[in-house]
Amino acid sequence: MKITTTLLVLMLCLSLLSCEKVIDVKLNDAEKMYIIEGEINDTPGPYEVRVSRSANFNEPNGFIGESGAVVTLFDMTAKRNERLIETRPGIYVTSRMQGKRGHEYKLEVAAGGRLFSASSVMPNENVRLEKLYTQVSDFNDDDIYIVPVYTDPVGIGNYYRLRQYVNGKFIPGSVARSDEATDGNTMVRAMTYQIDEQNGRWRIKPGDRIRVEMQCVDKGVYDYFRTFENTTTANTSNPSNPLTNFSGGALGIFNACTVSFLEAVVESENY
């Protein structure tokens, strides 16, 4: 009798464990935030500002431009401004403004009854890339990384953003560096990343053409990319929350910077 009772109890427990309760999860749409990405540099324009909105959970993550915004770029040093022209949905471009080193710039975006603004100072320094080469990873002989070489000027307070390309294709993500611990040094450091060719993080091979873009940026722009670099992907429609320089509640960055580029071809003797 005790055995029968025990078996019945065990069977009952097993039947209860095997039942699955269907839970209706309702994903409420969060408030769509504006995302603004703008840049002015010391190369000839036009310069571009992209305005979009963040996507909800069940929406596609591609760029969906926000039309009808009023986008104005101010050169605060030269005391002039320009209203940008919308050339495609969410894409606004300049026609006259020319970026100059040492100038302070302000970007204002009026959209949806709200005003967003950000300021950025283009550095006077135009530190240039001196050399590119490649080296094999210490952990995997199949992984090759680009090593840019540049010399930081003496005096703490220089900030850099580096981007890399392989055969003309951008490798998603930025590298943000400062001279806080390396003031005045020649910098030789590989730009490593997790290889993921399905998401555009290509494996570098002999014969590939490599390219690095280096920007000299101000502290606010550096802080943005420093806090964003670990979560940057090929798609920025739903970024996390790095330290933006925009006021008014928008995500994104306005970047006034100097720019230099260097290209090379990967040869076997490079590494």
C-alpha positions as a Markdown table, in Angstrom:
| # | Residue | x | y | z |
|---|---|---|---|---|
| 1 | Met | 0.0 | 0.0 | 0.0 |
| 2 | Lys | 2.8 | 2.4 | 0.9 |
| 3 | Ile | 4.6 | 1.6 | -2.4 |
| 4 | Thr | 1.4 | 2.2 | -4.4 |
| 5 | Thr | 0.9 | 5.6 | -2.6 |
| 6 | Thr | 4.5 | 6.5 | -3.3 |
| 7 | Leu | 4.2 | 5.7 | -7.0 |
| 8 | Leu | 1.0 | 7.7 | -7.3 |
| 9 | Val | 2.7 | 10.7 | -5.7 |
| 10 | Leu | 5.7 | 10.4 | -8.0 |
| 11 | Met | 3.4 | 10.2 | -11.1 |
| 12 | Leu | 1.5 | 13.2 | -10.0 |
| 13 | Cys | 4.7 | 15.2 | -9.5 |
| 14 | Leu | 6.0 | 14.2 | -12.9 |
| 15 | Ser | 2.7 | 15.2 | -14.6 |
| 16 | Leu | 2.8 | 18.6 | -13.0 |
| 17 | Leu | 6.4 | 19.2 | -14.0 |
| 18 | Ser | 5.6 | 18.3 | -17.6 |
| 19 | Cys | 3.0 | 21.0 | -17.9 |
| 20 | Glu | 4.0 | 24.3 | -19.5 |
| 21 | Lys | 2.2 | 27.5 | -18.8 |
| 22 | Val | 1.8 | 29.7 | -21.8 |
| 23 | Ile | 2.7 | 33.3 | -20.9 |
| 24 | Asp | 1.6 | 36.1 | -23.0 |
| 25 | Val | 4.5 | 38.6 | -23.0 |
| 26 | Lys | 3.5 | 42.1 | -24.2 |
| 27 | Leu | 6.4 | 44.1 | -25.5 |
| 28 | Asn | 5.4 | 47.7 | -25.0 |
| 29 | Asp | 6.9 | 50.1 | -27.5 |
| 30 | Ala | 9.4 | 52.3 | -25.9 |
| 31 | Glu | 9.6 | 56.0 | -26.8 |
| 32 | Lys | 11.5 | 56.4 | -30.1 |
| 33 | Met | 14.5 | 58.5 | -29.5 |
| 34 | Tyr | 16.2 | 60.7 | -32.1 |
| 35 | Ile | 19.6 | 59.6 | -33.3 |
| 36 | Ile | 21.8 | 62.4 | -34.8 |
| 37 | Glu | 25.2 | 61.7 | -36.3 |
| 38 | Gly | 27.1 | 64.7 | -37.8 |
| 39 | Glu | 30.7 | 65.5 | -38.7 |
| 40 | Ile | 32.7 | 68.4 | -40.0 |
| 41 | Asn | 36.4 | 68.1 | -40.7 |
| 42 | Asp | 39.3 | 69.9 | -42.2 |
| 43 | Thr | 38.9 | 68.3 | -45.7 |
| 44 | Pro | 36.7 | 69.9 | -48.4 |
| 45 | Gly | 32.9 | 69.5 | -47.8 |
| 46 | Pro | 30.1 | 68.9 | -48.2 |
| 47 | Tyr | 29.6 | 67.5 | -44.7 |
| 48 | Glu | 26.7 | 65.2 | -43.8 |
| 49 | Val | 24.3 | 65.0 | -40.8 |
| 50 | Arg | 22.1 | 61.9 | -40.4 |
| 51 | Val | 18.8 | 62.2 | -38.4 |
| 52 | Ser | 16.8 | 59.0 | -37.6 |
| 53 | Arg | 14.7 | 57.5 | -34.8 |
| 54 | Ser | 15.4 | 54.4 | -32.7 |
| 55 | Ala | 13.5 | 51.3 | -33.6 |
| 56 | Asn | 11.1 | 49.3 | -31.4 |
| 57 | Phe | 11.8 | 45.6 | -30.5 |
| 58 | Asn | 9.9 | 44.1 | -33.4 |
| 59 | Glu | 11.0 | 46.6 | -36.1 |
| 60 | Pro | 13.8 | 46.3 | -38.5 |
| 61 | Asn | 17.2 | 47.8 | -37.5 |
| 62 | Gly | 18.1 | 49.5 | -40.8 |
| 63 | Phe | 18.5 | 53.3 | -41.1 |
| 64 | Ile | 15.2 | 55.0 | -41.4 |
| 65 | Gly | 15.7 | 58.7 | -42.0 |
| 66 | Glu | 13.7 | 61.4 | -40.3 |
| 67 | Ser | 12.5 | 63.9 | -42.9 |
| 68 | Gly | 11.5 | 67.5 | -42.3 |
| 69 | Ala | 14.0 | 68.3 | -39.6 |
| 70 | Val | 15.6 | 71.8 | -39.6 |
| 71 | Val | 19.3 | 71.3 | -39.4 |
| 72 | Thr | 21.6 | 74.3 | -38.9 |
| 73 | Leu | 25.4 | 74.3 | -38.5 |
| 74 | Phe | 27.1 | 77.2 | -36.8 |
| 75 | Asp | 30.8 | 78.2 | -37.0 |
| 76 | Met | 30.9 | 79.9 | -33.6 |
| 77 | Thr | 34.5 | 81.2 | -34.1 |
| 78 | Ala | 33.8 | 82.8 | -37.5 |
| 79 | Lys | 30.2 | 83.8 | -36.5 |
| 80 | Arg | 28.5 | 82.3 | -39.5 |
| 81 | Asn | 25.9 | 79.6 | -40.0 |
| 82 | Glu | 24.3 | 77.5 | -42.7 |
| 83 | Arg | 21.0 | 75.6 | -42.9 |
| 84 | Leu | 21.6 | 72.1 | -44.4 |
| 85 | Ile | 19.7 | 70.7 | -47.3 |
| 86 | Glu | 17.9 | 67.4 | -47.1 |
| 87 | Thr | 19.1 | 65.3 | -50.1 |
| 88 | Arg | 17.5 | 62.0 | -49.0 |
| 89 | Pro | 15.1 | 61.1 | -46.2 |
| 90 | Gly | 17.1 | 61.9 | -43.0 |
| 91 | Ile | 20.3 | 62.9 | -44.8 |
| 92 | Tyr | 21.2 | 66.6 | -44.6 |
| 93 | Val | 24.3 | 68.2 | -46.2 |
| 94 | Thr | 26.1 | 71.5 | -46.3 |
| 95 | Ser | 26.8 | 73.5 | -49.4 |
| 96 | Arg | 29.1 | 76.3 | -48.3 |
| 97 | Met | 30.7 | 75.6 | -44.8 |
| 98 | Gln | 34.4 | 74.7 | -44.7 |
| 99 | Gly | 35.8 | 73.2 | -41.6 |
| 100 | Lys | 38.8 | 74.9 | -40.1 |
| 101 | Arg | 41.2 | 73.8 | -37.3 |
| 102 | Gly | 40.8 | 75.4 | -34.0 |
| 103 | His | 37.2 | 76.6 | -34.7 |
| 104 | Glu | 34.3 | 75.8 | -32.5 |
| 105 | Tyr | 31.2 | 74.4 | -34.2 |
| 106 | Lys | 27.6 | 74.0 | -33.0 |
| 107 | Leu | 24.9 | 71.8 | -34.6 |
| 108 | Glu | 21.2 | 72.4 | -34.0 |
| 109 | Val | 18.5 | 70.0 | -35.1 |
| 110 | Ala | 14.8 | 70.9 | -34.7 |
| 111 | Ala | 12.5 | 67.9 | -35.1 |
| 112 | Gly | 9.2 | 66.8 | -33.8 |
| 113 | Gly | 8.7 | 70.0 | -31.8 |
| 114 | Arg | 12.0 | 69.5 | -30.0 |
| 115 | Leu | 15.4 | 71.2 | -30.3 |
| 116 | Phe | 18.7 | 69.2 | -30.0 |
| 117 | Ser | 22.1 | 70.8 | -30.0 |
| 118 | Ala | 25.8 | 69.8 | -29.6 |
| 119 | Ser | 29.1 | 71.6 | -29.8 |
| 120 | Ser | 32.5 | 70.4 | -30.8 |
| 121 | Val | 35.9 | 72.1 | -31.2 |
| 122 | Met | 38.1 | 71.0 | -34.1 |
| 123 | Pro | 41.6 | 70.5 | -32.7 |
| 124 | Asn | 44.5 | 72.6 | -33.9 |
| 125 | Glu | 46.7 | 69.5 | -34.0 |
| 126 | Asn | 46.7 | 67.5 | -37.2 |
| 127 | Val | 48.6 | 64.4 | -36.2 |
| 128 | Arg | 49.2 | 62.3 | -39.2 |
| 129 | Leu | 49.6 | 58.6 | -39.7 |
| 130 | Glu | 53.2 | 57.7 | -40.5 |
| 131 | Lys | 53.1 | 54.1 | -41.4 |
| 132 | Leu | 50.8 | 51.0 | -41.6 |
| 133 | Tyr | 51.8 | 47.4 | -41.3 |
| 134 | Thr | 50.2 | 44.1 | -40.1 |
| 135 | Gln | 51.0 | 41.6 | -37.5 |
| 136 | Val | 49.7 | 38.1 | -36.6 |
| 137 | Ser | 47.6 | 37.6 | -33.5 |
| 138 | Asp | 49.4 | 36.2 | -30.5 |
| 139 | Phe | 46.5 | 33.8 | -30.1 |
| 140 | Asn | 45.7 | 32.6 | -33.6 |
| 141 | Asp | 48.0 | 32.5 | -36.6 |
| 142 | Asp | 45.1 | 33.0 | -39.0 |
| 143 | Asp | 44.2 | 36.4 | -37.6 |
| 144 | Ile | 46.0 | 39.4 | -38.9 |
| 145 | Tyr | 45.6 | 42.9 | -37.6 |
| 146 | Ile | 46.5 | 46.4 | -38.8 |
| 147 | Val | 49.1 | 48.4 | -36.8 |
| 148 | Pro | 49.0 | 52.2 | -37.4 |
| 149 | Val | 52.0 | 54.2 | -36.4 |
| 150 | Tyr | 51.8 | 57.9 | -35.3 |
| 151 | Thr | 53.5 | 60.2 | -32.9 |
| 152 | Asp | 51.6 | 62.0 | -30.2 |
| 153 | Pro | 52.7 | 65.7 | -29.7 |
| 154 | Val | 54.0 | 66.7 | -26.3 |
| 155 | Gly | 51.3 | 68.0 | -24.0 |
| 156 | Ile | 48.5 | 65.9 | -22.5 |
| 157 | Gly | 45.0 | 66.4 | -24.0 |
| 158 | Asn | 45.2 | 64.9 | -27.4 |
| 159 | Tyr | 42.4 | 62.5 | -28.4 |
| 160 | Tyr | 42.1 | 60.2 | -31.4 |
| 161 | Arg | 39.5 | 58.1 | -33.2 |
| 162 | Leu | 40.7 | 55.4 | -35.7 |
| 163 | Arg | 38.7 | 53.5 | -38.3 |
| 164 | Gln | 39.9 | 50.7 | -40.6 |
| 165 | Tyr | 39.0 | 49.4 | -44.0 |
| 166 | Val | 39.8 | 46.2 | -45.9 |
| 167 | Asn | 39.5 | 46.2 | -49.7 |
| 168 | Gly | 37.3 | 49.3 | -49.4 |
| 169 | Lys | 35.0 | 47.8 | -46.9 |
| 170 | Phe | 34.6 | 49.4 | -43.5 |
| 171 | Ile | 35.3 | 47.2 | -40.4 |
| 172 | Pro | 32.5 | 48.1 | -38.0 |
| 173 | Gly | 33.6 | 49.9 | -34.9 |
| 174 | Ser | 36.0 | 52.7 | -33.9 |
| 175 | Val | 39.1 | 52.7 | -31.7 |
| 176 | Ala | 39.3 | 55.6 | -29.3 |
| 177 | Arg | 42.6 | 56.6 | -27.8 |
| 178 | Ser | 44.0 | 59.3 | -25.6 |
| 179 | Asp | 47.5 | 60.4 | -24.6 |
| 180 | Glu | 46.9 | 60.3 | -20.9 |
| 181 | Ala | 49.5 | 57.6 | -20.3 |
| 182 | Thr | 51.4 | 58.0 | -23.6 |
| 183 | Asp | 52.0 | 61.7 | -23.9 |
| 184 | Gly | 54.7 | 62.5 | -26.6 |
| 185 | Asn | 55.2 | 58.8 | -27.5 |
| 186 | Thr | 55.2 | 57.2 | -30.9 |
| 187 | Met | 52.2 | 54.9 | -30.9 |
| 188 | Val | 52.5 | 51.4 | -32.3 |
| 189 | Arg | 49.4 | 49.4 | -31.3 |
| 190 | Ala | 47.4 | 46.8 | -33.3 |
| 191 | Met | 43.7 | 47.5 | -34.0 |
| 192 | Thr | 42.3 | 44.2 | -32.9 |
| 193 | Tyr | 38.7 | 43.0 | -33.3 |
| 194 | Gln | 36.7 | 39.8 | -33.2 |
| 195 | Ile | 36.7 | 38.2 | -36.6 |
| 196 | Asp | 33.1 | 37.8 | -37.8 |
| 197 | Glu | 32.9 | 37.8 | -41.6 |
| 198 | Gln | 29.1 | 37.4 | -41.6 |
| 199 | Asn | 28.8 | 40.8 | -40.0 |
| 200 | Gly | 31.5 | 42.6 | -41.9 |
| 201 | Arg | 34.5 | 42.0 | -39.6 |
| 202 | Trp | 36.7 | 40.5 | -42.4 |
| 203 | Arg | 39.7 | 38.4 | -41.9 |
| 204 | Ile | 42.8 | 40.2 | -43.4 |
| 205 | Lys | 44.8 | 38.2 | -45.9 |
| 206 | Pro | 48.0 | 38.7 | -47.9 |
| 207 | Gly | 47.2 | 40.8 | -51.0 |
| 208 | Asp | 44.4 | 42.8 | -49.3 |
| 209 | Arg | 44.5 | 46.6 | -49.5 |
| 210 | Ile | 44.2 | 48.1 | -46.0 |
| 211 | Arg | 43.3 | 51.6 | -45.1 |
| 212 | Val | 43.1 | 53.5 | -41.8 |
| 213 | Glu | 41.5 | 56.8 | -41.1 |
| 214 | Met | 42.7 | 58.7 | -38.0 |
| 215 | Gln | 40.8 | 61.6 | -36.6 |
| 216 | Cys | 42.0 | 64.1 | -34.0 |
| 217 | Val | 38.9 | 64.8 | -31.9 |
| 218 | Asp | 38.0 | 66.8 | -28.8 |
| 219 | Lys | 37.4 | 65.3 | -25.3 |
| 220 | Gly | 33.6 | 65.0 | -25.7 |
| 221 | Val | 33.9 | 63.1 | -29.0 |
| 222 | Tyr | 36.5 | 60.8 | -27.5 |
| 223 | Asp | 34.3 | 60.1 | -24.5 |
| 224 | Tyr | 31.5 | 59.1 | -26.9 |
| 225 | Phe | 33.5 | 56.6 | -28.9 |
| 226 | Arg | 35.3 | 55.4 | -25.7 |
| 227 | Thr | 32.0 | 54.4 | -24.2 |
| 228 | Phe | 30.6 | 53.1 | -27.5 |
| 229 | Glu | 33.5 | 51.2 | -28.9 |
| 230 | Asn | 32.6 | 47.9 | -27.2 |
| 231 | Thr | 29.1 | 47.9 | -28.5 |
| 232 | Thr | 29.5 | 49.4 | -32.0 |
| 233 | Thr | 28.1 | 47.2 | -34.7 |
| 234 | Ala | 27.6 | 47.5 | -38.4 |
| 235 | Asn | 24.2 | 49.0 | -37.7 |
| 236 | Thr | 23.7 | 52.0 | -35.4 |
| 237 | Ser | 19.9 | 52.2 | -35.5 |
| 238 | Asn | 19.7 | 51.0 | -31.9 |
| 239 | Pro | 22.9 | 52.1 | -30.1 |
| 240 | Ser | 23.3 | 51.8 | -26.4 |
| 241 | Asn | 23.8 | 54.9 | -24.4 |
| 242 | Pro | 27.3 | 56.3 | -24.7 |
| 243 | Leu | 28.2 | 59.7 | -23.4 |
| 244 | Thr | 26.7 | 61.8 | -26.1 |
| 245 | Asn | 27.5 | 65.5 | -26.5 |
| 246 | Phe | 23.9 | 66.3 | -27.5 |
| 247 | Ser | 21.5 | 68.2 | -25.2 |
| 248 | Gly | 17.7 | 67.8 | -25.5 |
| 249 | Gly | 17.6 | 64.0 | -25.1 |
| 250 | Ala | 19.0 | 62.8 | -28.5 |
| 251 | Leu | 21.4 | 59.9 | -29.0 |
| 252 | Gly | 24.4 | 60.2 | -31.3 |
| 253 | Ile | 27.4 | 62.5 | -31.7 |
| 254 | Phe | 28.5 | 65.7 | -33.4 |
| 255 | Asn | 32.2 | 65.5 | -34.3 |
| 256 | Ala | 34.5 | 68.4 | -35.4 |
| 257 | Cys | 37.8 | 66.8 | -36.3 |
| 258 | Thr | 40.9 | 66.7 | -38.4 |
| 259 | Val | 41.4 | 63.7 | -40.6 |
| 260 | Ser | 44.3 | 61.8 | -42.1 |
| 261 | Phe | 44.4 | 58.6 | -44.1 |
| 262 | Leu | 47.0 | 56.0 | -45.0 |
| 263 | Glu | 46.8 | 52.9 | -47.2 |
| 264 | Ala | 49.0 | 49.8 | -47.8 |
| 265 | Val | 48.9 | 46.4 | -49.4 |
| 266 | Val | 49.4 | 43.4 | -47.1 |
| 267 | Glu | 52.4 | 41.4 | -48.0 |
| 268 | Ser | 53.6 | 38.2 | -46.4 |
| 269 | Glu | 56.8 | 39.8 | -45.2 |
| 270 | Asn | 54.7 | 42.4 | -43.3 |
| 271 | Tyr | 54.3 | 39.8 | -40.6 |
